[in-house]
């Protein structure tokens, strides 16, 4: 069972639920932010949206939701967790993932299809992808600029914790491909264990060709491979 955590202001929760149920073909249900018992869940998704209206900072209030202590415990035990867009912001605010998300360098909300180059396929959410593979995914964010101090950045780069970088369609990583100004073109990272992933683009909105593309399906199905569940 895959759980999709819904906070006040989440708007990508039903997108993620639909993607898992209908396109991935796995059992799933929404988890209210006030729940604390995550027994029975094999994987968790923190979806996109505007948790608590993005008051203070994106994810700054959501990190104190009752469910988050249980999420930390779940992740610490090796459970697969995916934070998408606002979910990525919540994971950094909760210090489950390193770094922080800043306002886009353009100071504009970015909503469009972009490309990312997969850097690390040894995670719960990228196992079905190949290093160097380019995926076409949508973004929708106003604070999608990933930042880490020099020491943290050096550490995650050295450990191979960058899972994806903004790139051109042919995989060239350059400033032109980086619409929100993320440091080192970082679009997603993982924790040291490879079970927790934060990703700014939306793979759950790219799981069916009828909605514009299905490149995100590999990422969403990877967790089944990680859990050894037949797809």
Secondary structure, 3 states (H helix, E strand, C coil): CEEEEECCCECCHHHHHHHHHHHHCCCEEEEECCCCCCCCCCEEEECCECHHHHCCCCCCCHHHCHHHHHHHHHHHCCCEEEEECHHHHHHHHCCCCCCEEECCCCCCCEEEEEEEEECCCCCCCCCCCCCCCEEEEEEEECCCEEECCHHHHHHHHHCCCEEEEEECCCCCCCHHHCCCCCHHHEEEEECCCCCEEEECCEHHHCCEHHHCECCCHHHHHHHHHHCCCCC
